[in-house]
Amino acid sequence: MAQPNPTQPMDTSEGNRPSPLRAHSPQLRAPAMPSSSSLIQGISISVSDDDEATGKVRVRVRRKRSRGPVSASARRRRILFRAARLGVPLLLAALAVSLLIYESYRLTPSRSSTLPPPSFAEISRLSRNARAADGARKSCLKFLDPEKLQNLELPEIPETNLSIKEVVYRSSLPHIDNDTPSHTESSRFNSFTGYQTLTEREESFKMKESVTVHCGFYNENGGFRVSDVDKEYMRSCEVLVATCAFGGGDDLHQPIGMTENSIRKVCYVAFWDEVTREAQEEEGHKIGEDLMIGLWRIILVSDLPFSDQRLNGKIPKLISHRLFPMARYSIWVDSKSQFRRDPLGVLEALLWRSNSSLALSEHGARSSLYDEAKAIVKKHKATPEEVEVQLDQYRQDGIPDEKRFNGKKGTWDAEPQKTMVALTVYASLAEASVIVRDHAPLTNLFMCNWFNEVVRFTSRDQLSFPYVLRRLRPPGVHLFPVCARKDLVNSFGHRRKVKPLVKETTT
C-alpha cells in the first residue's frame, strides 16, 4: 500500500478527507450522525475531537450484568403472570363471541313472521309454525290446547238478567231526513249519524229495559255504501275479525296461528275504499274474483260520510254490530297489526271463560283521560280548542281527574276461570287497538254511545272511552295488559300517511 507523502499537502475537502474508521477498521463504518457517539450491535464507540485528528478509535464493550439465581416461587409467579396476561383476553373474547351468538339466535325473526300471505293450502303449516314461534315468547294469556281449539264450539246464548233488554236505533224510527238542528253548526253530526241533541245524549246513558240511541246509518243517503253482495256476505257472519284501511293507509297483514275450525267458522273482513284498493294494487295485492286476498274478504265502501278518515274508520271499529246484524262476537284489529292467534281461542280466553262481554287492550303509558288529553295536544293529534271543549263537558258531567275507578286501580286476573266472575274494569284508559266483544244489547249500547262521543268531540277514542265507562258502568268489561296485546297481534306501525277525503260540496 502506498504511503502518503508527509511533505505533500493533504486535500482536506469533504470528498477527499480520509476516514479514521476506514483507515483503522475496514469492517466498521461510522454512521453520519451529528452526535459523537453511536451504538453498533452492542458496542459503544466514542470518538473525541483528538481522536478524529489522529484517526484513532476507542472501543468499549458493555458488560452484561450477572443475575443471581431465580427462586422457584419467583418462576411460578412469572409463569402465572404470563398465563393471566394471555388467558384473560382469550376468555373475554370467548364470552363476547358466545353472547353475540346467543343474541343473534334470540333476535332471529320467526319463520311465521317472514312468510308471504298464506294460501288456504298453507294454513295448517302456518298454524304449526305460529305455535312453535309462540314457545319463545312467554304468554300472559292462557289458551286452550290446540286439540281443544280444534273442537271448540260457540256457547249457547245465555239468559241475561241485565236491565237493558233492547236497544232501539233512531234510524229505525220515523224521522225527517233533513232535520238538521241549528245549534249543531260546530259538530260533525251529519245525515249518517243523525243530529243528536244534548237531551238525547243524556237519555242514551239511562239504564232501562229499552233504550233509544243514535248509532249511525241514520239516513239512507248518509253514506258508507256497500254492494248487495257484500251485505249478504256480512249477514252470514256469526263470528268475525275485522279491520279497515281508508285513504290508502296500511298494508293488509294476513292472520296467522288459527285452526281449521276457525277458518270454517270465522269471517275475516277488511273494509277498503277505492284509494286503498288502488294503492294496494300498485303493491301487487289485487282482489281476486272471489273478492278475497288470502284469508281476508275485501269489502269496498263508497261514499264515506266523513272527510276525516279516522272518523270513517270508527264505523267498523265501534259499531260493527250495525254492519253485521247476525253476528254474535267480533274482534277488531287495527290495520297496523297482524292478528296472530286463533279467534275462537281468544274469545274463550277473554270472554267465555270469565263470563265477560267486552275486553280491550289497556293504555301502556297513561291511566288518566286528562293526562291523555295533554299528550294528544302535545303530539298534535287534535287542536287544543276541541280537546278543551270535550274536557269542559266531562268536568261538568262529574268526571274527576283521577287515575282510579271506583277507588281501585286497574287489575288483571291471569286465571279468571278460577273465580268465574265477570271482571270489572278499574283502570279506565284504553289503548283500544284490539277490541274483543260480544254483540249483546248492553255492549251494543256501550259502543253506540262511544261512537257518538267520538263524533261529537275529538276522533281520539281514548278520551271518550272512560267517560262512557263511568256513565254506564256495565258489568263484564275489562282491560287486558300490554303483554296480552303483544300476545294477540304483531304490530308493524303505520306504513304510509292517509289521504284525507275531499267531500264535494253542492250548491
TIGUDREN-961591 format. One record per residue (C-alpha): residue in three letters; x, y, z. Coordinates in Angstrom, 1 decimal, m for minus. Layout:
<pts>
aa ALA; x X; y Y; z Z
...
</pts>
This chain:
<pts>
aa MET; x 0.0; y 0.0; z 0.0
aa ALA; x 1.4; y 3.4; z m0.9
aa GLN; x 2.2; y 5.7; z 2.0
aa PRO; x 1.2; y 9.3; z 1.9
aa ASN; x 3.9; y 11.8; z 1.4
aa PRO; x 4.1; y 13.9; z 4.5
aa THR; x 5.6; y 16.8; z 2.6
aa GLN; x 2.7; y 16.9; z 0.2
aa PRO; x m0.2; y 19.0; z 1.3
aa MET; x m3.3; y 17.0; z 2.3
aa ASP; x m6.6; y 17.6; z 0.5
aa THR; x m9.0; y 18.4; z 3.3
aa SER; x m12.1; y 18.8; z 1.2
aa GLU; x m15.1; y 16.7; z 2.2
aa GLY; x m14.8; y 14.4; z m0.7
aa ASN; x m11.2; y 13.5; z m0.2
aa ARG; x m11.0; y 13.6; z 3.6
aa PRO; x m9.7; y 10.2; z 4.9
aa SER; x m12.0; y 8.3; z 7.3
aa PRO; x m10.4; y 7.2; z 10.6
aa LEU; x m12.6; y 4.2; z 10.6
aa ARG; x m11.8; y 3.3; z 7.1
aa ALA; x m8.1; y 3.5; z 7.9
aa HIS; x m8.0; y 1.5; z 11.0
aa SER; x m11.1; y m0.8; z 10.8
aa PRO; x m12.3; y m1.7; z 7.4
aa GLN; x m15.2; y m3.8; z 8.9
aa LEU; x m16.7; y m0.8; z 10.9
aa ARG; x m18.2; y 2.2; z 9.2
aa ALA; x m19.1; y 5.2; z 11.4
aa PRO; x m22.7; y 6.5; z 10.7
aa ALA; x m23.0; y 10.0; z 9.6
aa MET; x m24.7; y 11.5; z 12.6
aa PRO; x m24.4; y 14.9; z 14.2
aa SER; x m23.6; y 13.3; z 17.6
aa SER; x m20.2; y 12.0; z 18.5
aa SER; x m21.4; y 8.6; z 19.8
aa SER; x m23.2; y 5.7; z 18.2
aa LEU; x m24.1; y 2.1; z 19.1
aa ILE; x m23.5; y m0.8; z 16.7
aa GLN; x m24.5; y m4.3; z 17.8
aa GLY; x m24.0; y m3.7; z 21.5
aa ILE; x m20.5; y m2.0; z 21.0
aa SER; x m20.2; y 1.6; z 22.1
aa ILE; x m17.8; y 3.7; z 20.0
aa SER; x m16.7; y 7.1; z 21.3
aa VAL; x m14.9; y 9.5; z 19.1
aa SER; x m13.4; y 12.6; z 20.5
aa ASP; x m12.0; y 15.6; z 18.6
aa ASP; x m8.5; y 14.5; z 19.4
aa ASP; x m9.2; y 11.0; z 18.1
aa GLU; x m10.5; y 12.4; z 14.9
aa ALA; x m7.4; y 14.2; z 14.4
aa THR; x m5.2; y 11.2; z 15.0
aa GLY; x m7.6; y 8.7; z 13.4
aa LYS; x m7.8; y 6.5; z 16.5
aa VAL; x m11.0; y 4.9; z 17.7
aa ARG; x m11.7; y 3.8; z 21.2
aa VAL; x m13.8; y 0.7; z 21.5
aa ARG; x m15.6; y 0.0; z 24.8
aa VAL; x m17.5; y m3.2; z 25.2
aa ARG; x m20.5; y m3.3; z 27.6
aa ARG; x m20.6; y m6.0; z 30.1
aa LYS; x m23.9; y m7.7; z 30.9
aa ARG; x m24.9; y m7.6; z 34.5
aa SER; x m24.8; y m11.0; z 36.0
aa ARG; x m28.1; y m12.0; z 37.5
aa GLY; x m28.4; y m14.0; z 40.6
aa PRO; x m30.2; y m17.4; z 40.8
aa VAL; x m34.0; y m17.2; z 40.4
aa SER; x m36.1; y m18.8; z 43.1
aa ALA; x m38.8; y m21.4; z 42.3
aa SER; x m41.5; y m19.2; z 43.7
aa ALA; x m40.4; y m16.3; z 41.5
aa ARG; x m40.5; y m18.5; z 38.5
aa ARG; x m44.0; y m19.7; z 39.4
aa ARG; x m45.2; y m16.1; z 39.8
aa ARG; x m43.7; y m15.2; z 36.4
aa ILE; x m45.4; y m18.1; z 34.8
aa LEU; x m48.8; y m17.3; z 36.4
aa PHE; x m48.4; y m13.7; z 35.4
aa ARG; x m47.7; y m14.6; z 31.7
aa ALA; x m50.6; y m17.1; z 31.7
aa ALA; x m53.0; y m14.5; z 33.1
aa ARG; x m51.8; y m11.9; z 30.6
aa LEU; x m52.5; y m14.3; z 27.7
aa GLY; x m55.6; y m16.1; z 29.1
aa VAL; x m57.8; y m13.2; z 30.3
aa PRO; x m58.1; y m11.6; z 26.9
aa LEU; x m58.9; y m15.0; z 25.3
aa LEU; x m61.5; y m15.7; z 28.0
aa LEU; x m63.2; y m12.3; z 27.4
aa ALA; x m63.1; y m12.8; z 23.7
aa ALA; x m64.8; y m16.2; z 24.1
aa LEU; x m67.5; y m14.7; z 26.3
aa ALA; x m68.1; y m12.0; z 23.8
aa VAL; x m68.5; y m14.4; z 20.9
aa SER; x m70.8; y m16.6; z 22.9
aa LEU; x m73.0; y m13.6; z 23.8
aa LEU; x m73.1; y m12.5; z 20.2
aa ILE; x m74.2; y m15.9; z 19.0
aa TYR; x m76.9; y m16.1; z 21.7
aa GLU; x m78.3; y m12.6; z 20.8
aa SER; x m78.3; y m13.3; z 17.1
aa TYR; x m80.2; y m16.6; z 17.7
aa ARG; x m82.7; y m14.9; z 20.1
aa LEU; x m83.4; y m11.9; z 17.7
aa THR; x m83.7; y m14.0; z 14.6
aa PRO; x m87.3; y m13.5; z 13.4
aa SER; x m89.6; y m16.4; z 13.5
aa ARG; x m90.4; y m18.1; z 10.2
aa SER; x m94.1; y m17.3; z 10.5
aa SER; x m93.5; y m13.5; z 10.5
aa THR; x m91.5; y m13.6; z 7.3
aa LEU; x m93.8; y m15.8; z 5.2
aa PRO; x m95.8; y m14.2; z 2.4
aa PRO; x m99.6; y m14.0; z 2.6
aa PRO; x m100.8; y m17.6; z 3.2
aa SER; x m103.0; y m19.6; z 0.9
aa PHE; x m105.7; y m21.9; z 2.1
aa ALA; x m103.4; y m24.9; z 1.5
aa GLU; x m100.7; y m23.5; z 3.8
aa ILE; x m102.9; y m22.6; z 6.8
aa SER; x m102.2; y m25.8; z 8.7
aa ARG; x m98.4; y m25.4; z 8.3
aa LEU; x m98.7; y m21.7; z 9.3
aa SER; x m100.6; y m22.6; z 12.4
aa ARG; x m97.9; y m25.1; z 13.5
aa ASN; x m95.2; y m22.5; z 12.8
aa ALA; x m97.0; y m19.9; z 14.8
aa ARG; x m97.4; y m22.2; z 17.7
aa ALA; x m93.7; y m23.1; z 17.5
aa ALA; x m92.8; y m19.4; z 17.5
aa ASP; x m95.0; y m18.8; z 20.5
aa GLY; x m92.8; y m21.1; z 22.5
aa ALA; x m90.1; y m18.5; z 22.6
aa ARG; x m92.5; y m15.8; z 23.9
aa LYS; x m93.9; y m16.2; z 27.3
aa SER; x m97.7; y m15.7; z 27.1
aa CYS; x m99.6; y m13.9; z 29.8
aa LEU; x m102.9; y m15.3; z 28.4
aa LYS; x m103.7; y m19.0; z 28.9
aa PHE; x m105.2; y m20.5; z 25.8
aa LEU; x m106.6; y m24.0; z 25.3
aa ASP; x m104.6; y m26.7; z 23.8
aa PRO; x m104.7; y m27.0; z 20.0
aa GLU; x m106.7; y m30.2; z 20.2
aa LYS; x m109.4; y m28.5; z 22.2
aa LEU; x m109.4; y m25.4; z 20.0
aa GLN; x m109.9; y m27.6; z 17.0
aa ASN; x m113.2; y m28.9; z 18.5
aa LEU; x m114.3; y m25.6; z 20.2
aa GLU; x m117.9; y m24.6; z 19.6
aa LEU; x m119.8; y m21.3; z 20.2
aa PRO; x m121.6; y m21.3; z 23.6
aa GLU; x m125.3; y m21.2; z 23.9
aa ILE; x m126.8; y m17.7; z 24.1
aa PRO; x m127.0; y m17.1; z 27.9
aa GLU; x m130.1; y m15.7; z 29.5
aa THR; x m129.2; y m12.3; z 30.7
aa ASN; x m130.5; y m10.6; z 33.9
aa LEU; x m129.3; y m7.2; z 32.8
aa SER; x m131.7; y m4.3; z 32.9
aa ILE; x m131.3; y m3.5; z 29.2
aa LYS; x m133.3; y m5.9; z 27.1
aa GLU; x m133.5; y m3.9; z 23.8
aa VAL; x m131.6; y m1.1; z 22.0
aa VAL; x m133.7; y 0.9; z 19.5
aa TYR; x m131.8; y 2.8; z 16.9
aa ARG; x m133.2; y 6.1; z 15.9
aa SER; x m132.5; y 5.3; z 12.3
aa SER; x m135.4; y 2.8; z 12.5
aa LEU; x m137.8; y 5.4; z 13.9
aa PRO; x m139.8; y 7.8; z 11.8
aa HIS; x m137.8; y 10.9; z 11.3
aa ILE; x m137.3; y 13.8; z 8.8
aa ASP; x m134.3; y 13.3; z 6.6
aa ASN; x m133.2; y 16.9; z 6.8
aa ASP; x m133.9; y 17.6; z 10.5
aa THR; x m130.7; y 19.5; z 11.0
aa PRO; x m130.8; y 21.5; z 14.2
aa SER; x m129.5; y 25.0; z 14.0
aa HIS; x m127.3; y 24.6; z 17.1
aa THR; x m125.0; y 21.9; z 15.7
aa GLU; x m123.0; y 24.0; z 13.3
aa SER; x m119.8; y 23.3; z 15.1
aa SER; x m120.3; y 19.5; z 15.4
aa ARG; x m119.6; y 16.7; z 12.9
aa PHE; x m123.0; y 15.2; z 13.0
aa ASN; x m124.4; y 14.6; z 9.6
aa SER; x m127.1; y 12.6; z 7.8
aa PHE; x m125.1; y 9.4; z 8.5
aa THR; x m125.0; y 9.9; z 12.3
aa GLY; x m128.2; y 11.9; z 12.8
aa TYR; x m128.2; y 15.1; z 14.9
aa GLN; x m128.1; y 14.1; z 18.5
aa THR; x m129.1; y 16.8; z 20.9
aa LEU; x m127.7; y 17.1; z 24.4
aa THR; x m131.0; y 15.9; z 25.8
aa GLU; x m131.0; y 12.8; z 23.6
aa ARG; x m127.4; y 12.2; z 24.6
aa GLU; x m128.4; y 12.3; z 28.3
aa GLU; x m131.2; y 9.9; z 27.7
aa SER; x m128.9; y 7.4; z 26.0
aa PHE; x m127.0; y 6.8; z 29.2
aa LYS; x m130.0; y 5.9; z 31.3
aa MET; x m130.2; y 2.2; z 32.1
aa LYS; x m133.7; y 0.8; z 31.3
aa GLU; x m135.2; y m2.1; z 29.5
aa SER; x m135.5; y m0.3; z 26.2
aa VAL; x m133.0; y 2.5; z 25.3
aa THR; x m133.2; y 4.6; z 22.1
aa VAL; x m129.9; y 5.8; z 20.8
aa HIS; x m128.3; y 7.3; z 17.7
aa CYS; x m125.9; y 4.7; z 16.2
aa GLY; x m125.1; y 5.7; z 12.6
aa PHE; x m126.9; y 4.8; z 9.4
aa TYR; x m129.5; y 7.5; z 10.2
aa ASN; x m130.3; y 8.2; z 6.6
aa GLU; x m130.2; y 6.0; z 3.5
aa ASN; x m128.3; y 8.8; z 1.8
aa GLY; x m125.9; y 9.3; z 4.7
aa GLY; x m123.1; y 7.3; z 3.1
aa PHE; x m121.0; y 4.2; z 3.8
aa ARG; x m122.4; y 2.2; z 1.0
aa VAL; x m121.6; y m1.4; z 0.2
aa SER; x m122.8; y m3.7; z m2.5
aa ASP; x m125.7; y m6.0; z m2.1
aa VAL; x m123.4; y m9.0; z m2.5
aa ASP; x m121.3; y m7.7; z 0.4
aa LYS; x m124.4; y m7.1; z 2.5
aa GLU; x m125.4; y m10.7; z 2.0
aa TYR; x m122.0; y m11.9; z 3.0
aa MET; x m122.0; y m9.8; z 6.2
aa ARG; x m125.4; y m11.2; z 7.2
aa SER; x m123.9; y m14.7; z 7.1
aa CYS; x m121.1; y m14.0; z 9.6
aa GLU; x m121.6; y m15.2; z 13.2
aa VAL; x m118.1; y m14.5; z 14.3
aa LEU; x m115.7; y m12.1; z 12.7
aa VAL; x m112.3; y m10.5; z 12.8
aa ALA; x m112.4; y m7.0; z 11.2
aa THR; x m110.0; y m4.3; z 10.2
aa CYS; x m110.1; y m1.4; z 7.8
aa ALA; x m107.8; y 0.9; z 5.8
aa PHE; x m109.2; y 4.1; z 4.2
aa GLY; x m107.3; y 6.7; z 2.3
aa GLY; x m104.6; y 4.3; z 1.1
aa GLY; x m103.4; y 3.6; z 4.6
aa ASP; x m101.7; y 0.5; z 5.8
aa ASP; x m101.0; y m2.8; z 4.1
aa LEU; x m103.1; y m5.8; z 4.7
aa HIS; x m101.4; y m8.3; z 7.1
aa GLN; x m102.5; y m11.9; z 6.7
aa PRO; x m103.6; y m13.5; z 10.0
aa ILE; x m101.7; y m16.5; z 11.3
aa GLY; x m102.0; y m19.0; z 14.1
aa MET; x m105.6; y m20.1; z 13.5
aa THR; x m107.0; y m23.6; z 13.4
aa GLU; x m109.0; y m25.1; z 10.6
aa ASN; x m112.0; y m24.9; z 12.9
aa SER; x m111.7; y m21.1; z 13.0
aa ILE; x m111.2; y m20.8; z 9.3
aa ARG; x m114.5; y m22.5; z 8.7
aa LYS; x m116.5; y m20.5; z 11.3
aa VAL; x m114.9; y m17.1; z 11.4
aa CYS; x m115.2; y m14.3; z 8.8
aa TYR; x m112.1; y m12.2; z 8.2
aa VAL; x m113.3; y m8.9; z 6.8
aa ALA; x m111.3; y m5.8; z 5.6
aa PHE; x m113.0; y m2.6; z 4.7
aa TRP; x m111.4; y m0.6; z 1.9
aa ASP; x m112.2; y 2.4; z m0.2
aa GLU; x m111.1; y 3.0; z m3.8
aa VAL; x m108.0; y 4.9; z m2.7
aa THR; x m106.8; y 2.0; z m0.7
aa ARG; x m107.6; y m0.5; z m3.4
aa GLU; x m105.5; y 1.4; z m6.0
aa ALA; x m102.6; y 1.8; z m3.5
aa GLN; x m102.7; y m2.0; z m2.8
aa GLU; x m102.8; y m2.9; z m6.5
aa GLU; x m99.7; y m0.8; z m7.0
aa GLU; x m98.1; y m3.0; z m4.4
aa GLY; x m99.2; y m6.1; z m6.2
aa HIS; x m102.1; y m7.0; z m3.9
aa LYS; x m105.2; y m7.4; z m6.2
aa ILE; x m108.6; y m8.6; z m5.1
aa GLY; x m109.4; y m12.0; z m6.6
aa GLU; x m112.6; y m12.9; z m8.4
aa ASP; x m113.9; y m14.4; z m5.1
aa LEU; x m113.4; y m10.9; z m3.6
aa MET; x m110.6; y m12.3; z m1.4
aa ILE; x m107.0; y m11.6; z m0.7
aa GLY; x m105.6; y m14.5; z 1.2
aa LEU; x m107.9; y m15.1; z 4.2
aa TRP; x m109.4; y m11.6; z 4.1
aa ARG; x m112.8; y m10.9; z 2.4
aa ILE; x m112.4; y m7.4; z 1.0
aa ILE; x m115.5; y m5.1; z 1.2
aa LEU; x m115.2; y m1.9; z m0.8
aa VAL; x m117.0; y 1.1; z 0.7
aa SER; x m118.2; y 4.1; z m1.3
aa ASP; x m119.5; y 7.5; z m0.2
aa LEU; x m117.7; y 7.7; z 3.1
aa PRO; x m119.6; y 10.0; z 5.4
aa PHE; x m116.7; y 12.0; z 7.0
aa SER; x m113.8; y 14.0; z 5.5
aa ASP; x m111.7; y 12.8; z 8.5
aa GLN; x m110.6; y 9.3; z 7.6
aa ARG; x m110.1; y 8.5; z 11.3
aa LEU; x m113.8; y 9.0; z 11.8
aa ASN; x m114.6; y 6.8; z 8.9
aa GLY; x m112.5; y 4.1; z 10.5
aa LYS; x m114.6; y 4.3; z 13.7
aa ILE; x m117.6; y 2.9; z 11.9
aa PRO; x m116.3; y m0.7; z 11.5
aa LYS; x m114.3; y m0.4; z 14.7
aa LEU; x m117.0; y 0.8; z 17.1
aa ILE; x m120.4; y m0.1; z 15.6
aa SER; x m119.7; y m3.3; z 13.8
aa HIS; x m123.0; y m4.7; z 15.1
aa ARG; x m124.7; y m2.3; z 12.7
aa LEU; x m122.8; y m3.8; z 9.8
aa PHE; x m123.1; y m7.5; z 10.9
aa PRO; x m126.6; y m7.8; z 12.2
aa MET; x m126.4; y m11.6; z 12.7
aa ALA; x m123.0; y m11.7; z 14.4
aa ARG; x m122.6; y m12.8; z 18.0
aa TYR; x m119.0; y m11.9; z 18.5
aa SER; x m116.3; y m9.8; z 16.9
aa ILE; x m112.7; y m9.0; z 17.2
aa TRP; x m111.3; y m5.6; z 16.0
aa VAL; x m107.7; y m5.3; z 15.0
aa ASP; x m106.1; y m2.1; z 13.9
aa SER; x m104.7; y m2.0; z 10.3
aa LYS; x m101.1; y m1.6; z 11.6
aa SER; x m101.3; y m5.0; z 13.3
aa GLN; x m101.2; y m8.7; z 12.3
aa PHE; x m103.6; y m11.0; z 14.2
aa ARG; x m101.6; y m14.0; z 15.3
aa ARG; x m104.0; y m16.1; z 17.4
aa ASP; x m106.9; y m18.4; z 16.9
aa PRO; x m110.0; y m16.2; z 17.1
aa LEU; x m112.2; y m18.8; z 18.9
aa GLY; x m109.4; y m19.3; z 21.4
aa VAL; x m109.2; y m15.6; z 22.0
aa LEU; x m113.0; y m15.4; z 22.6
aa GLU; x m112.7; y m18.3; z 25.0
aa ALA; x m109.8; y m16.8; z 26.9
aa LEU; x m111.1; y m13.3; z 27.2
aa LEU; x m114.9; y m13.6; z 27.2
aa TRP; x m116.4; y m17.1; z 27.7
aa ARG; x m114.1; y m18.3; z 30.4
aa SER; x m114.8; y m15.3; z 32.6
aa ASN; x m118.4; y m14.5; z 31.6
aa SER; x m117.2; y m11.2; z 30.2
aa SER; x m118.8; y m9.1; z 27.4
aa LEU; x m116.1; y m6.6; z 26.4
aa ALA; x m112.3; y m6.8; z 26.6
aa LEU; x m109.9; y m4.1; z 25.3
aa SER; x m106.2; y m3.5; z 25.4
aa GLU; x m105.2; y m1.1; z 28.1
aa HIS; x m103.1; y 2.0; z 27.7
aa GLY; x m99.5; y 1.3; z 28.4
aa ALA; x m98.4; y 4.8; z 29.2
aa ARG; x m101.2; y 6.6; z 31.0
aa SER; x m104.3; y 5.9; z 33.1
aa SER; x m106.0; y 9.3; z 33.2
aa LEU; x m108.0; y 10.8; z 30.4
aa TYR; x m106.8; y 14.3; z 31.4
aa ASP; x m103.2; y 13.2; z 31.1
aa GLU; x m104.1; y 11.6; z 27.7
aa ALA; x m105.6; y 14.9; z 26.6
aa LYS; x m102.4; y 16.7; z 27.3
aa ALA; x m100.5; y 14.1; z 25.3
aa ILE; x m102.9; y 14.4; z 22.4
aa VAL; x m102.4; y 18.1; z 22.2
aa LYS; x m98.7; y 17.8; z 22.6
aa LYS; x m98.5; y 15.3; z 19.7
aa HIS; x m100.8; y 17.5; z 17.5
aa LYS; x m103.4; y 14.8; z 17.2
aa ALA; x m106.1; y 17.3; z 18.0
aa THR; x m106.3; y 21.0; z 18.5
aa PRO; x m106.2; y 22.4; z 22.0
aa GLU; x m109.6; y 24.1; z 21.4
aa GLU; x m111.5; y 20.9; z 20.6
aa VAL; x m109.9; y 19.0; z 23.4
aa GLU; x m110.7; y 21.7; z 25.9
aa VAL; x m114.4; y 21.6; z 24.8
aa GLN; x m114.5; y 17.9; z 25.4
aa LEU; x m112.8; y 18.2; z 28.8
aa ASP; x m115.1; y 21.0; z 29.9
aa GLN; x m118.1; y 18.9; z 29.2
aa TYR; x m116.7; y 15.9; z 31.1
aa ARG; x m115.9; y 18.1; z 34.1
aa GLN; x m119.5; y 19.4; z 34.1
aa ASP; x m120.7; y 15.8; z 34.0
aa GLY; x m118.7; y 14.9; z 37.1
aa ILE; x m115.7; y 13.0; z 35.7
aa PRO; x m112.9; y 13.5; z 38.2
aa ASP; x m109.3; y 14.0; z 37.4
aa GLU; x m108.1; y 10.7; z 38.9
aa LYS; x m106.3; y 7.5; z 37.9
aa ARG; x m108.6; y 5.2; z 39.7
aa PHE; x m112.1; y 3.9; z 39.1
aa ASN; x m114.4; y 3.0; z 42.0
aa GLY; x m111.5; y 3.8; z 44.3
aa LYS; x m109.4; y 0.9; z 42.8
aa LYS; x m106.5; y 0.7; z 40.4
aa GLY; x m106.7; y m1.5; z 37.3
aa THR; x m106.0; y m5.1; z 37.9
aa TRP; x m105.9; y m8.2; z 35.7
aa ASP; x m106.6; y m11.8; z 36.7
aa ALA; x m104.4; y m14.0; z 34.7
aa GLU; x m106.7; y m17.0; z 35.5
aa PRO; x m110.2; y m15.7; z 35.7
aa GLN; x m111.6; y m19.2; z 35.3
aa LYS; x m110.9; y m19.8; z 39.0
aa THR; x m113.3; y m17.2; z 40.1
aa MET; x m115.8; y m17.4; z 37.2
aa VAL; x m116.9; y m13.9; z 38.0
aa ALA; x m117.1; y m11.2; z 35.3
aa LEU; x m114.1; y m8.9; z 35.6
aa THR; x m114.8; y m5.2; z 36.3
aa VAL; x m112.5; y m2.7; z 34.8
aa TYR; x m110.9; y m0.1; z 37.1
aa ALA; x m108.1; y 1.3; z 35.0
aa SER; x m110.3; y 3.3; z 32.6
aa LEU; x m107.9; y 4.4; z 29.9
aa ALA; x m107.8; y 2.0; z 26.9
aa GLU; x m105.4; y 1.9; z 24.0
aa ALA; x m108.1; y 0.0; z 22.1
aa SER; x m106.1; y m1.3; z 19.1
aa VAL; x m107.6; y m4.7; z 19.9
aa ILE; x m111.3; y m4.9; z 20.9
aa VAL; x m112.9; y m8.3; z 21.7
aa ARG; x m116.7; y m8.1; z 22.3
aa ASP; x m120.0; y m9.8; z 22.2
aa HIS; x m123.0; y m8.3; z 20.4
aa ALA; x m125.4; y m8.3; z 23.3
aa PRO; x m127.7; y m5.3; z 23.8
aa LEU; x m125.8; y m3.7; z 26.6
aa THR; x m122.5; y m4.0; z 24.7
aa ASN; x m124.1; y m2.6; z 21.6
aa LEU; x m125.4; y 0.4; z 23.6
aa PHE; x m122.0; y 1.0; z 25.1
aa MET; x m120.4; y 1.0; z 21.6
aa CYS; x m123.1; y 3.3; z 20.2
aa ASN; x m122.6; y 5.9; z 22.9
aa TRP; x m118.8; y 5.6; z 22.4
aa PHE; x m119.2; y 6.3; z 18.7
aa ASN; x m121.4; y 9.3; z 19.4
aa GLU; x m118.9; y 10.8; z 21.7
aa VAL; x m116.2; y 10.4; z 19.1
aa VAL; x m118.3; y 12.2; z 16.6
aa ARG; x m119.4; y 15.0; z 18.9
aa PHE; x m115.9; y 15.8; z 20.2
aa THR; x m112.5; y 14.6; z 19.0
aa SER; x m111.9; y 11.4; z 17.0
aa ARG; x m109.4; y 10.2; z 19.6
aa ASP; x m111.5; y 7.3; z 21.1
aa GLN; x m109.1; y 7.0; z 24.1
aa LEU; x m110.6; y 10.2; z 25.6
aa SER; x m114.2; y 9.2; z 25.3
aa PHE; x m113.9; y 5.6; z 26.5
aa PRO; x m113.5; y 6.3; z 30.2
aa TYR; x m116.4; y 8.7; z 30.1
aa VAL; x m118.8; y 6.2; z 28.6
aa LEU; x m117.5; y 3.6; z 31.0
aa ARG; x m118.2; y 5.7; z 34.1
aa ARG; x m121.6; y 6.7; z 32.8
aa LEU; x m122.9; y 3.2; z 32.0
aa ARG; x m120.8; y 1.2; z 34.4
aa PRO; x m121.5; y m2.1; z 32.6
aa PRO; x m120.5; y m5.4; z 34.2
aa GLY; x m118.2; y m7.8; z 32.4
aa VAL; x m115.8; y m5.2; z 31.0
aa HIS; x m112.1; y m5.5; z 31.5
aa LEU; x m108.8; y m4.2; z 30.1
aa PHE; x m106.1; y m6.7; z 29.4
aa PRO; x m102.5; y m5.7; z 29.9
aa VAL; x m99.9; y m4.8; z 27.2
aa CYS; x m98.3; y m8.2; z 27.3
aa ALA; x m101.6; y m9.8; z 26.3
aa ARG; x m102.0; y m7.4; z 23.4
aa LYS; x m98.5; y m8.3; z 22.2
aa ASP; x m99.5; y m11.9; z 22.5
aa LEU; x m102.5; y m11.3; z 20.2
aa VAL; x m101.0; y m9.2; z 17.5
aa ASN; x m97.7; y m8.3; z 15.8
aa SER; x m97.6; y m4.5; z 15.4
aa PHE; x m95.8; y m3.1; z 12.3
aa GLY; x m96.7; y 0.6; z 12.7
aa HIS; x m98.3; y 2.7; z 10.0
aa ARG; x m96.9; y 2.3; z 6.6
aa ARG; x m98.0; y 5.5; z 4.8
aa LYS; x m99.9; y 8.7; z 5.5
aa VAL; x m103.6; y 8.5; z 5.0
aa LYS; x m105.0; y 10.8; z 2.3
aa PRO; x m107.9; y 12.9; z 3.6
aa LEU; x m111.2; y 12.6; z 1.9
aa VAL; x m112.3; y 15.6; z m0.1
aa LYS; x m116.1; y 15.9; z 0.1
aa GLU; x m117.8; y 17.5; z m2.9
aa THR; x m120.0; y 20.4; z m1.9
aa THR; x m123.2; y 21.0; z m3.7
aa THR; x m124.7; y 24.5; z m4.2
</pts>
